[in-house]
Amino acid sequence: MRVYIGADHAAYELKNHLVSWLKDQGHEVTDCGPFVYDEQDDYPAFVLRAAEGVAGDEGSLGVVLGGSGNGEQMAANKVRGIRAALVWNDDTAKLAREHNDANVISVGARMHSEEDATRFVRLFLATPYSGAERHSRRIAQLAAYETIGQLPPLP
C-alpha cells in the first residue's frame, strides 16, 4: 500500500520511526517531511502535501503527526476528499476505517508512546471499510456537502 506521511517538529522523530517501520512492513512510503528538525516549522506545509498525495492517489492512505494531532487533522481535512481521523486508542484507529472510511490517520506524538502510535497506524492500515449502507450513506452526505454545499435532509 502507498502511504503518505507528514508531520511537524514535535513528531519529527516519530515520523522517522514510522517511515522506517512502514517500509519494513512492505509499504511504499512518500515522506512529505519535515526532513530536518526545526522547532519553528509549520505543520501545514508537510501535512497538506501528505493529504494532497492521498487525495490524488486512489487506494492510498495517509499518516499525519504533530504534538497533539489536532492541528494536523484539521489541516488534512481541508483537502477535498480527505477524511482524517484523530486517533487516540485502538478502537478509534479501527473505527475510523471501519465506519468512516477514513483515509488519513492523525496521531499526537506528545500524547502517545512510539509503541502505541505504531500500533494505531498498524490497526488503521489493516482495518477495511465495512461498506455498511448506513456508513456509506453518511459518507456520501459529507461528500455532497464538501463538493456542492448540499446539506443533508433533516430526519
Backbone torsions as a table, in degrees:
resi	resn	phi	psi	omega
1	MET	NA	144.2	174.7
2	ARG	-86.3	132.3	-178.7
3	VAL	-129.2	125.1	175.1
4	TYR	-98.4	136.1	-176.8
5	ILE	-135.1	136.6	177.1
6	GLY	-146.7	152.8	-174.2
7	ALA	-149.8	-168.0	169.2
8	ASP	-130.7	-174.0	-176.7
9	HIS	-60.2	-35.4	-177.7
10	ALA	-65.6	-23.7	-178.1
11	ALA	-115.4	15.1	-176.8
12	TYR	-55.5	-48.8	-178.9
13	GLU	-68.3	-40.1	177.7
14	LEU	-63.8	-41.1	178.1
15	LYS	-59.2	-47.2	-179.5
16	ASN	-61.9	-40.9	176.1
17	HIS	-60.0	-47.9	-176.8
18	LEU	-67.4	-35.1	176.1
19	VAL	-58.8	-48.1	178.8
20	SER	-63.9	-45.3	-178.9
21	TRP	-62.4	-44.9	179.1
22	LEU	-60.4	-43.8	177.9
23	LYS	-63.2	-41.2	178.0
24	ASP	-62.1	-27.7	179.1
25	GLN	-84.3	-0.8	177.2
26	GLY	92.4	9.8	179.6
27	HIS	-83.9	150.4	172.7
28	GLU	-89.3	116.9	-171.1
29	VAL	-111.0	132.0	169.2
30	THR	-109.3	111.1	-179.5
31	ASP	-88.4	113.3	-178.2
32	CYS	-93.6	7.0	175.7
33	GLY	99.8	175.3	5.7
34	PRO	-75.4	159.5	-177.6
35	PHE	-106.0	-9.8	172.9
36	VAL	-139.5	153.6	177.8
37	TYR	-77.7	124.5	176.7
38	ASP	-143.5	107.0	-175.1
39	GLU	-65.9	-7.3	177.9
40	GLN	-101.7	3.9	-177.0
41	ASP	-66.4	161.0	-179.1
42	ASP	-113.8	120.3	-175.1
43	TYR	-58.8	-31.2	-177.9
44	PRO	-57.0	-33.5	-179.0
45	ALA	-59.2	-35.9	-176.4
46	PHE	-92.8	-42.7	-175.5
47	VAL	-69.2	-42.1	179.2
48	LEU	-63.7	-35.3	176.5
49	ARG	-65.9	-40.8	177.2
50	ALA	-64.1	-45.3	-179.3
51	ALA	-65.2	-41.7	176.6
52	GLU	-60.2	-39.8	177.7
53	GLY	-58.8	-47.7	179.5
54	VAL	-63.4	-45.2	-177.8
55	ALA	-60.5	-31.7	-177.8
56	GLY	-96.8	6.4	-174.3
57	ASP	-135.8	85.9	-176.3
58	GLU	-54.0	133.6	178.8
59	GLY	91.0	-8.4	177.9
60	SER	-86.9	166.2	175.5
61	LEU	-131.6	165.9	-178.1
62	GLY	-132.2	156.0	176.5
63	VAL	-130.0	124.3	175.0
64	VAL	-124.1	142.4	-170.3
65	LEU	-138.0	143.0	174.2
66	GLY	-154.0	-165.4	178.3
67	GLY	-62.7	-53.6	177.7
68	SER	-105.0	-23.8	-174.6
69	GLY	89.3	-11.1	-177.7
70	ASN	-65.5	-54.4	-178.9
71	GLY	-61.9	-36.7	-179.2
72	GLU	-66.7	-40.4	176.4
73	GLN	-63.2	-44.7	179.7
74	MET	-60.5	-44.2	-179.7
75	ALA	-63.1	-48.0	-178.9
76	ALA	-59.6	-38.9	-178.3
77	ASN	-71.1	-7.2	174.4
78	LYS	-77.6	-16.4	-178.6
79	VAL	-85.6	125.3	-179.4
80	ARG	-56.3	130.9	178.2
81	GLY	93.2	-4.1	-179.5
82	ILE	-96.8	135.9	171.9
83	ARG	-123.5	92.5	-177.4
84	ALA	-97.4	135.5	-178.1
85	ALA	-119.4	128.7	171.7
86	LEU	-76.6	121.6	-174.7
87	VAL	-112.9	135.8	-179.3
88	TRP	-133.4	-1.0	174.6
89	ASN	-159.9	177.3	-176.8
90	ASP	-60.4	-43.0	-177.8
91	ASP	-62.8	-43.5	-179.3
92	THR	-68.4	-30.3	176.5
93	ALA	-64.3	-45.2	-179.2
94	LYS	-73.0	-45.3	-177.0
95	LEU	-66.6	-29.9	177.1
96	ALA	-57.0	-41.3	178.6
97	ARG	-80.8	-49.8	-172.2
98	GLU	-62.4	-43.8	-175.3
99	HIS	-100.1	-31.6	-173.2
100	ASN	-111.0	-2.5	-176.9
101	ASP	48.4	40.1	178.0
102	ALA	-58.4	141.2	178.6
103	ASN	-112.9	0.9	175.3
104	VAL	-139.7	135.1	174.4
105	ILE	-106.8	138.2	175.5
106	SER	-118.5	131.6	-177.4
107	VAL	-134.2	140.0	176.8
108	GLY	-89.9	116.9	-178.7
109	ALA	-69.0	-26.5	178.4
110	ARG	-86.0	-6.5	-176.7
111	MET	-100.5	-20.5	-170.9
112	HIS	-138.6	151.0	174.6
113	SER	-69.8	161.9	175.9
114	GLU	-58.2	-41.1	-180.0
115	GLU	-62.4	-46.6	179.8
116	ASP	-65.4	-45.4	-179.9
117	ALA	-60.2	-41.3	178.4
118	THR	-63.7	-41.1	178.2
119	ARG	-64.0	-40.9	177.9
120	PHE	-59.6	-45.0	179.7
121	VAL	-64.5	-43.1	179.0
122	ARG	-59.2	-47.3	-179.9
123	LEU	-63.9	-42.2	179.1
124	PHE	-59.1	-49.0	-177.6
125	LEU	-67.7	-31.5	-175.3
126	ALA	-85.7	-15.3	-175.1
127	THR	-91.1	123.9	177.6
128	PRO	-83.3	159.1	172.2
129	TYR	-69.6	136.9	-176.8
130	SER	-69.1	-30.9	-176.5
131	GLY	75.1	7.0	-179.8
132	ALA	-58.4	140.9	-175.9
133	GLU	-55.5	-43.3	-177.1
134	ARG	-65.1	-35.5	178.2
135	HIS	-72.0	-42.6	178.4
136	SER	-62.6	-38.5	178.3
137	ARG	-61.4	-44.3	-178.8
138	ARG	-67.3	-41.4	178.3
139	ILE	-63.7	-39.5	177.6
140	ALA	-63.4	-37.4	177.9
141	GLN	-63.6	-42.4	177.7
142	LEU	-64.7	-42.2	179.6
143	ALA	-63.7	-39.6	178.7
144	ALA	-64.5	-39.7	178.2
145	TYR	-67.1	-42.6	-178.3
146	GLU	-63.5	-38.3	-173.8
147	THR	-91.8	-37.8	-175.4
148	ILE	-126.7	1.8	177.9
149	GLY	74.6	18.9	-178.3
150	GLN	-82.7	118.7	176.6
151	LEU	-74.1	143.9	175.3
152	PRO	-69.1	152.6	178.0
153	PRO	-65.8	148.5	174.4
154	LEU	-73.8	147.4	179.8
155	PRO	-67.9	NA	NA
